[in-house]
Amino acid sequence: MPLVSTGELVSAAAADGRGIAAFNVITLEHAEAIAAGAELAGVPAILQISENAVTFHGGNLAAIAAAASAVAHASTAPLALHLDHVVSTELLRAAADEDFSSVMFDASKLPYDENVKVTADAVRWGHERGIWIEAELGRVGGKEGDKAGGKEGEPPLDAHAPGVRTDPAEAAAYVAATGVDALAVAVGSSHAMTQRTASLDHTLITRLRDAVPVPLVLHGSSGVPDEEIRAAVAAGMTKINVGTALNTAFTGAVRAFLDANPSTVDPRKYLVPARAAMTATVAGFLGLL
């Protein structure tokens, strides 16, 4: 079916007080699993491609975007295409040539005033082209290279460190100054967690929901237990980003197959169970929401 816009899916979820899941696409199998999982669950979903994934594909946004778009068009589930964690202005502008209806422009590592300036510029550019813009305030952390002070040699950023969580008053000022359509906030989750042990600050989520007029986004949801995600949505979270959980399922299935079949050289043999494992993971998160 035709692609649905991210803004439409997120706005509808926010109006209904429910969550909408966005899943990271790295390979074609990721996209196929997201579409299949959405069809199984009977609900919409968002396919998102990060700047890191584009780098993995040699900087070729068009190829992975075309693949994800083709999968979405062939699916019976309502699916949107989102470009995630973009720090490059060049990549932001490349989104206009593909099927992306939204971009997460990430200037969260910059000082506040500079973050506001470059994000407001991104929003103006996006809105002129009908592209919905998400941004981040606070530091979720956990991505490769995330350091406490932003420099190499410093310790990794801690999701529970003082000063990294999003301040509601600052968030309100930030949204007003930039005009963003959604805000990713730091409330205790962290990217790249392989164990679901994160504990979220639900009081802070509610304060942020009351402070800003746009939907809130939870990054690093792979490390958040089911009951914490349910509570986060009830407290005010709308867009729920999931990435590492798919990779954990994928890699676990590949490892198990190759352990049992060490002479296998045809990648299709182990990509079939890997894709099926990701499909089950997607359906599980969608059922949760």
KAHU-V864760 format. One line per field, one symbol per residue. ss: DSSP state (h for helix, s for strand, l for the rest). phi: phi as a letter, one per 40 degrees, with the letter a starting at -180 (. if undefined). psi: psi as a letter, one per 20 degrees, with the letter a starting at -180 (. if undefined). A space follows every 10 residues. Layout:
ss->???
phi->???
psi->???
This chain:
ss->lllllhhhhh hhhhhhllls sssslllhhh hhhhhhhhhh hlllssssss hhhhhhllll hhhhhhhhhh hhhhllllss ssssssllhh hhhhhhhlll lsssslllll lhhhhhhhhh hhhhhhhhll lsssssslll llllllslll lllllsllll lllllllhhh hhhhhhhhll lsssslllll lllllllsll lhhhhhhhhh hlllssssll hhhslhhhhh hhhhhlssss sslhhhhhhh hhhhhhhhhh llllllhhhh hhhhhhhhhh hhhhhhhhl
phi->.ccbcddccc ccccccgbbb cbbcbbbdcd cccccccccc cgbcabcbbc dccccdcggc cdcccccccc ccccccccbb bbbbfcbccc cdcccccbcc cabccbbccc ddccddcccc cccdccccbg bcbbbbbgbc ggcdgcbdbg bcgccdcbcb cdgccccdcc cccccccbgc cabcbcbhca cgccbcbcbc ccccdcccdc cbcbccbbcg cccbcdcccd cccccicbcb cbbccccccd cccccccccc bcccbccccc ccccccccdc ccccccccc
psi->rqqqqghggg gggghikrqp qppppgrhhg ghhggghhgg hkrrrppppr hhhgghkkjn hgghghgggg gghiqiqoqq pppqlpiphg hghhhhiajp iqpoonkhiq qghhggghgh gggggghhjk pppqrppaog riqpioqgjj qqiqqqppij qpihqppggh gghgghhhkq iqppqojirq qkpipmjqpq nhgggghggh hqjqqqpoqk ihjpqghhgg hgghiiqfpo ppfhhghggg hgggggghhh miipiohhgi hghgghghgh gghgghhh.
